[in-house]
Amino acid sequence: MLAGHAAKILPQVPADPESIRHNRYLAHFGTLLHHPNLWHLNRHSVAGGVAIGLFAGLVPGPFRC
């Protein structure tokens, strides 16, 4: 069930570089979002993203109880 759902979502994840370039909210990042390694999923990039997410989720924030 989950694999079928992920297969429907993952092909939609990579966005068109032109749509990112013309997005008014993402245009502030300039050329940082156009690096080709940013848009390729491999085990190293996924592991780094998971590590950053765990770190950000476990750091106590100012509004947490």
Biopython code that builds the backbone (N, CA, C, O; Angstrom):
import numpy as np
from Bio.PDB.StructureBuilder import StructureBuilder

atoms = [
    (1, "MET", "N", (0.821, -1.194, 0.000)),
    (1, "MET", "CA", (0.000, 0.000, 0.000)),
    (1, "MET", "C", (0.864, 1.256, 0.000)),
    (1, "MET", "O", (0.663, 2.162, -0.809)),
    (2, "LEU", "N", (1.828, 1.298, 0.919)),
    (2, "LEU", "CA", (2.668, 2.481, 1.020)),
    (2, "LEU", "C", (3.575, 2.611, -0.197)),
    (2, "LEU", "O", (3.820, 3.722, -0.668)),
    (3, "ALA", "N", (4.074, 1.496, -0.708)),
    (3, "ALA", "CA", (4.955, 1.558, -1.873)),
    (3, "ALA", "C", (4.201, 2.078, -3.095)),
    (3, "ALA", "O", (4.763, 2.840, -3.882)),
    (4, "GLY", "N", (2.980, 1.693, -3.263)),
    (4, "GLY", "CA", (2.186, 2.193, -4.373)),
    (4, "GLY", "C", (1.897, 3.678, -4.242)),
    (4, "GLY", "O", (1.896, 4.410, -5.231)),
    (5, "HIS", "N", (1.653, 4.116, -3.020)),
    (5, "HIS", "CA", (1.399, 5.534, -2.771)),
    (5, "HIS", "C", (2.664, 6.352, -3.014)),
    (5, "HIS", "O", (2.604, 7.433, -3.600)),
    (6, "ALA", "N", (3.812, 5.839, -2.563)),
    (6, "ALA", "CA", (5.079, 6.545, -2.766)),
    (6, "ALA", "C", (5.430, 6.612, -4.247)),
    (6, "ALA", "O", (6.000, 7.605, -4.699)),
    (7, "ALA", "N", (5.107, 5.595, -4.992)),
    (7, "ALA", "CA", (5.391, 5.598, -6.427)),
    (7, "ALA", "C", (4.559, 6.650, -7.154)),
    (7, "ALA", "O", (4.976, 7.165, -8.192)),
    (8, "LYS", "N", (3.403, 6.966, -6.620)),
    (8, "LYS", "CA", (2.580, 8.005, -7.239)),
    (8, "LYS", "C", (3.097, 9.402, -6.908)),
    (8, "LYS", "O", (2.959, 10.325, -7.711)),
    (9, "ILE", "N", (3.692, 9.555, -5.723)),
    (9, "ILE", "CA", (4.130, 10.873, -5.272)),
    (9, "ILE", "C", (5.539, 11.212, -5.756)),
    (9, "ILE", "O", (5.779, 12.334, -6.204)),
    (10, "LEU", "N", (6.465, 10.272, -5.676)),
    (10, "LEU", "CA", (7.874, 10.562, -5.958)),
    (10, "LEU", "C", (8.151, 11.074, -7.366)),
    (10, "LEU", "O", (9.006, 11.948, -7.511)),
    (11, "PRO", "N", (7.488, 10.590, -8.410)),
    (11, "PRO", "CA", (7.770, 11.183, -9.719)),
    (11, "PRO", "C", (7.355, 12.653, -9.807)),
    (11, "PRO", "O", (7.818, 13.364, -10.698)),
    (12, "GLN", "N", (6.505, 13.114, -8.914)),
    (12, "GLN", "CA", (6.060, 14.495, -8.944)),
    (12, "GLN", "C", (6.988, 15.417, -8.166)),
    (12, "GLN", "O", (6.874, 16.637, -8.282)),
    (13, "VAL", "N", (7.905, 14.865, -7.375)),
    (13, "VAL", "CA", (8.765, 15.672, -6.512)),
    (13, "VAL", "C", (9.715, 16.571, -7.297)),
    (13, "VAL", "O", (9.753, 17.768, -7.014)),
    (14, "PRO", "N", (10.485, 16.072, -8.262)),
    (14, "PRO", "CA", (11.390, 16.983, -8.963)),
    (14, "PRO", "C", (10.617, 18.029, -9.758)),
    (14, "PRO", "O", (9.860, 17.709, -10.674)),
    (15, "ALA", "N", (10.827, 19.259, -9.390)),
    (15, "ALA", "CA", (10.127, 20.356, -10.056)),
    (15, "ALA", "C", (10.949, 20.847, -11.243)),
    (15, "ALA", "O", (12.152, 20.601, -11.338)),
    (16, "ASP", "N", (10.287, 21.526, -12.116)),
    (16, "ASP", "CA", (10.940, 22.115, -13.276)),
    (16, "ASP", "C", (11.814, 23.283, -12.809)),
    (16, "ASP", "O", (11.330, 24.139, -12.069)),
    (17, "PRO", "N", (13.081, 23.342, -13.218)),
    (17, "PRO", "CA", (13.949, 24.441, -12.782)),
    (17, "PRO", "C", (13.413, 25.823, -13.160)),
    (17, "PRO", "O", (13.630, 26.794, -12.435)),
    (18, "GLU", "N", (12.726, 25.910, -14.272)),
    (18, "GLU", "CA", (12.162, 27.206, -14.671)),
    (18, "GLU", "C", (11.049, 27.653, -13.723)),
    (18, "GLU", "O", (10.929, 28.840, -13.420)),
    (19, "SER", "N", (10.239, 26.708, -13.256)),
    (19, "SER", "CA", (9.171, 27.083, -12.328)),
    (19, "SER", "C", (9.747, 27.529, -10.992)),
    (19, "SER", "O", (9.182, 28.402, -10.333)),
    (20, "ILE", "N", (10.862, 26.939, -10.588)),
    (20, "ILE", "CA", (11.529, 27.369, -9.357)),
    (20, "ILE", "C", (12.148, 28.749, -9.546)),
    (20, "ILE", "O", (12.075, 29.592, -8.651)),
    (21, "ARG", "N", (12.746, 28.978, -10.686)),
    (21, "ARG", "CA", (13.396, 30.258, -10.960)),
    (21, "ARG", "C", (12.385, 31.407, -10.979)),
    (21, "ARG", "O", (12.711, 32.527, -10.585)),
    (22, "HIS", "N", (11.170, 31.134, -11.432)),
    (22, "HIS", "CA", (10.163, 32.181, -11.554)),
    (22, "HIS", "C", (9.209, 32.258, -10.362)),
    (22, "HIS", "O", (8.318, 33.108, -10.335)),
    (23, "ASN", "N", (9.390, 31.380, -9.381)),
    (23, "ASN", "CA", (8.556, 31.425, -8.183)),
    (23, "ASN", "C", (8.993, 32.600, -7.323)),
    (23, "ASN", "O", (10.177, 32.737, -7.013)),
    (24, "ARG", "N", (8.056, 33.441, -6.939)),
    (24, "ARG", "CA", (8.425, 34.663, -6.224)),
    (24, "ARG", "C", (8.920, 34.390, -4.812)),
    (24, "ARG", "O", (9.667, 35.199, -4.261)),
    (25, "TYR", "N", (8.526, 33.277, -4.214)),
    (25, "TYR", "CA", (8.983, 32.949, -2.864)),
    (25, "TYR", "C", (10.366, 32.297, -2.878)),
    (25, "TYR", "O", (11.144, 32.486, -1.943)),
    (26, "LEU", "N", (10.676, 31.545, -3.910)),
    (26, "LEU", "CA", (11.956, 30.854, -3.986)),
    (26, "LEU", "C", (13.027, 31.644, -4.718)),
    (26, "LEU", "O", (14.197, 31.260, -4.705)),
    (27, "ALA", "N", (12.647, 32.736, -5.351)),
    (27, "ALA", "CA", (13.613, 33.547, -6.102)),
    (27, "ALA", "C", (14.635, 34.202, -5.184)),
    (27, "ALA", "O", (15.706, 34.595, -5.646)),
    (28, "HIS", "N", (14.334, 34.328, -3.912)),
    (28, "HIS", "CA", (15.261, 34.946, -2.965)),
    (28, "HIS", "C", (16.516, 34.104, -2.755)),
    (28, "HIS", "O", (17.553, 34.632, -2.354)),
    (29, "PHE", "N", (16.435, 32.814, -3.018)),
    (29, "PHE", "CA", (17.582, 31.933, -2.835)),
    (29, "PHE", "C", (18.549, 31.985, -4.005)),
    (29, "PHE", "O", (19.645, 31.428, -3.928)),
    (30, "GLY", "N", (18.167, 32.632, -5.066)),
    (30, "GLY", "CA", (19.056, 32.814, -6.217)),
    (30, "GLY", "C", (19.453, 31.495, -6.859)),
    (30, "GLY", "O", (18.598, 30.675, -7.195)),
    (31, "THR", "N", (20.745, 31.299, -7.026)),
    (31, "THR", "CA", (21.250, 30.101, -7.707)),
    (31, "THR", "C", (21.465, 28.931, -6.758)),
    (31, "THR", "O", (21.873, 27.859, -7.205)),
    (32, "LEU", "N", (21.207, 29.098, -5.469)),
    (32, "LEU", "CA", (21.436, 28.003, -4.522)),
    (32, "LEU", "C", (20.551, 26.793, -4.804)),
    (32, "LEU", "O", (20.958, 25.654, -4.574)),
    (33, "LEU", "N", (19.354, 27.036, -5.298)),
    (33, "LEU", "CA", (18.422, 25.927, -5.562)),
    (33, "LEU", "C", (18.638, 25.278, -6.920)),
    (33, "LEU", "O", (17.919, 24.343, -7.272)),
    (34, "HIS", "N", (19.606, 25.750, -7.685)),
    (34, "HIS", "CA", (19.814, 25.209, -9.027)),
    (34, "HIS", "C", (20.988, 24.242, -9.102)),
    (34, "HIS", "O", (21.363, 23.810, -10.193)),
    (35, "HIS", "N", (21.577, 23.894, -7.953)),
    (35, "HIS", "CA", (22.685, 22.936, -7.953)),
    (35, "HIS", "C", (22.143, 21.558, -8.312)),
    (35, "HIS", "O", (21.165, 21.114, -7.710)),
    (36, "PRO", "N", (22.752, 20.868, -9.281)),
    (36, "PRO", "CA", (22.181, 19.591, -9.741)),
    (36, "PRO", "C", (22.155, 18.502, -8.676)),
    (36, "PRO", "O", (21.251, 17.666, -8.692)),
    (37, "ASN", "N", (23.104, 18.479, -7.756)),
    (37, "ASN", "CA", (23.111, 17.440, -6.726)),
    (37, "ASN", "C", (21.978, 17.606, -5.729)),
    (37, "ASN", "O", (21.638, 16.660, -5.018)),
    (38, "LEU", "N", (21.401, 18.766, -5.667)),
    (38, "LEU", "CA", (20.290, 19.000, -4.759)),
    (38, "LEU", "C", (19.049, 18.233, -5.194)),
    (38, "LEU", "O", (18.217, 17.886, -4.356)),
    (39, "TRP", "N", (18.911, 17.966, -6.469)),
    (39, "TRP", "CA", (17.695, 17.355, -7.009)),
    (39, "TRP", "C", (17.840, 15.878, -7.316)),
    (39, "TRP", "O", (16.916, 15.282, -7.869)),
    (40, "HIS", "N", (18.981, 15.257, -6.972)),
    (40, "HIS", "CA", (19.168, 13.824, -7.206)),
    (40, "HIS", "C", (19.071, 13.084, -5.889)),
    (40, "HIS", "O", (19.795, 13.392, -4.942)),
    (41, "LEU", "N", (18.186, 12.118, -5.826)),
    (41, "LEU", "CA", (18.037, 11.315, -4.625)),
    (41, "LEU", "C", (18.973, 10.122, -4.684)),
    (41, "LEU", "O", (18.920, 9.329, -5.624)),
    (42, "ASN", "N", (19.821, 9.998, -3.692)),
    (42, "ASN", "CA", (20.648, 8.806, -3.519)),
    (42, "ASN", "C", (20.751, 8.544, -2.031)),
    (42, "ASN", "O", (20.196, 9.302, -1.235)),
    (43, "ARG", "N", (21.441, 7.499, -1.638)),
    (43, "ARG", "CA", (21.437, 7.134, -0.224)),
    (43, "ARG", "C", (22.158, 8.150, 0.645)),
    (43, "ARG", "O", (21.818, 8.296, 1.819)),
    (44, "HIS", "N", (23.147, 8.858, 0.102)),
    (44, "HIS", "CA", (23.868, 9.846, 0.893)),
    (44, "HIS", "C", (23.025, 11.099, 1.127)),
    (44, "HIS", "O", (23.009, 11.644, 2.231)),
    (45, "SER", "N", (22.334, 11.548, 0.099)),
    (45, "SER", "CA", (21.510, 12.741, 0.271)),
    (45, "SER", "C", (20.308, 12.458, 1.165)),
    (45, "SER", "O", (19.906, 13.318, 1.949)),
    (46, "VAL", "N", (19.733, 11.270, 1.057)),
    (46, "VAL", "CA", (18.596, 10.922, 1.907)),
    (46, "VAL", "C", (19.053, 10.769, 3.354)),
    (46, "VAL", "O", (18.355, 11.206, 4.269)),
    (47, "ALA", "N", (20.214, 10.155, 3.573)),
    (47, "ALA", "CA", (20.733, 9.998, 4.933)),
    (47, "ALA", "C", (21.038, 11.360, 5.557)),
    (47, "ALA", "O", (20.778, 11.571, 6.742)),
    (48, "GLY", "N", (21.579, 12.270, 4.778)),
    (48, "GLY", "CA", (21.845, 13.612, 5.291)),
    (48, "GLY", "C", (20.564, 14.352, 5.624)),
    (48, "GLY", "O", (20.492, 15.048, 6.637)),
    (49, "GLY", "N", (19.558, 14.209, 4.783)),
    (49, "GLY", "CA", (18.274, 14.848, 5.053)),
    (49, "GLY", "C", (17.599, 14.292, 6.294)),
    (49, "GLY", "O", (17.001, 15.037, 7.071)),
    (50, "VAL", "N", (17.694, 12.981, 6.478)),
    (50, "VAL", "CA", (17.116, 12.368, 7.677)),
    (50, "VAL", "C", (17.865, 12.846, 8.919)),
    (50, "VAL", "O", (17.244, 13.128, 9.944)),
    (51, "ALA", "N", (19.191, 12.939, 8.837)),
    (51, "ALA", "CA", (19.984, 13.401, 9.981)),
    (51, "ALA", "C", (19.635, 14.842, 10.340)),
    (51, "ALA", "O", (19.496, 15.166, 11.519)),
    (52, "ILE", "N", (19.492, 15.701, 9.349)),
    (52, "ILE", "CA", (19.126, 17.090, 9.612)),
    (52, "ILE", "C", (17.723, 17.169, 10.197)),
    (52, "ILE", "O", (17.472, 17.956, 11.111)),
    (53, "GLY", "N", (16.808, 16.358, 9.674)),
    (53, "GLY", "CA", (15.447, 16.350, 10.201)),
    (53, "GLY", "C", (15.377, 15.858, 11.639)),
    (53, "GLY", "O", (14.638, 16.418, 12.449)),
    (54, "LEU", "N", (16.138, 14.817, 11.963)),
    (54, "LEU", "CA", (16.158, 14.332, 13.343)),
    (54, "LEU", "C", (16.771, 15.365, 14.278)),
    (54, "LEU", "O", (16.271, 15.584, 15.381)),
    (55, "PHE", "N", (17.842, 15.992, 13.840)),
    (55, "PHE", "CA", (18.473, 17.019, 14.664)),
    (55, "PHE", "C", (17.510, 18.179, 14.908)),
    (55, "PHE", "O", (17.363, 18.639, 16.040)),
    (56, "ALA", "N", (16.866, 18.643, 13.861)),
    (56, "ALA", "CA", (15.937, 19.770, 14.005)),
    (56, "ALA", "C", (14.720, 19.377, 14.837)),
    (56, "ALA", "O", (14.157, 20.214, 15.543)),
    (57, "GLY", "N", (14.315, 18.126, 14.762)),
    (57, "GLY", "CA", (13.163, 17.687, 15.541)),
    (57, "GLY", "C", (13.462, 17.464, 17.001)),
    (57, "GLY", "O", (12.562, 17.543, 17.837)),
    (58, "LEU", "N", (14.715, 17.186, 17.324)),
    (58, "LEU", "CA", (15.069, 16.898, 18.711)),
    (58, "LEU", "C", (15.642, 18.099, 19.453)),
    (58, "LEU", "O", (15.783, 18.049, 20.674)),
    (59, "VAL", "N", (15.969, 19.159, 18.759)),
    (59, "VAL", "CA", (16.464, 20.362, 19.416)),
    (59, "VAL", "C", (15.275, 21.062, 20.069)),
    (59, "VAL", "O", (14.267, 21.331, 19.415)),
    (60, "PRO", "N", (15.399, 21.350, 21.345)),
    (60, "PRO", "CA", (14.264, 22.013, 22.004)),
    (60, "PRO", "C", (14.091, 23.441, 21.486)),
    (60, "PRO", "O", (15.039, 24.225, 21.431)),
    (61, "GLY", "N", (12.886, 23.740, 21.122)),
    (61, "GLY", "CA", (12.566, 25.065, 20.618)),
    (61, "GLY", "C", (12.052, 25.962, 21.734)),
    (61, "GLY", "O", (11.768, 25.488, 22.834)),
    (62, "PRO", "N", (11.933, 27.236, 21.459)),
    (62, "PRO", "CA", (11.489, 28.163, 22.510)),
    (62, "PRO", "C", (10.019, 28.008, 22.900)),
    (62, "PRO", "O", (9.621, 28.448, 23.978)),
    (63, "PHE", "N", (9.217, 27.394, 22.049)),
    (63, "PHE", "CA", (7.787, 27.285, 22.333)),
    (63, "PHE", "C", (7.360, 25.872, 22.695)),
    (63, "PHE", "O", (6.167, 25.604, 22.840)),
    (64, "ARG", "N", (8.310, 24.973, 22.842)),
    (64, "ARG", "CA", (7.971, 23.605, 23.237)),
    (64, "ARG", "C", (7.826, 23.504, 24.751)),
    (64, "ARG", "O", (8.493, 24.225, 25.494)),
    (65, "CYS", "N", (6.956, 22.611, 25.202)),
    (65, "CYS", "CA", (6.770, 22.413, 26.652)),
    (65, "CYS", "C", (7.653, 21.312, 27.150)),
    (65, "CYS", "O", (7.638, 21.000, 28.341)),
]
sb = StructureBuilder()
sb.init_structure("model")
sb.init_model(0)
sb.init_chain("A")
sb.init_seg("    ")
for serial, (resi, resn, name, xyz) in enumerate(atoms, 1):
    if name == "N":
        sb.init_residue(resn, " ", resi, " ")
    sb.init_atom(name, np.array(xyz, "f"), 0.0, 1.0, " ", f" {name:<3s}", serial, name[0])
structure = sb.get_structure()
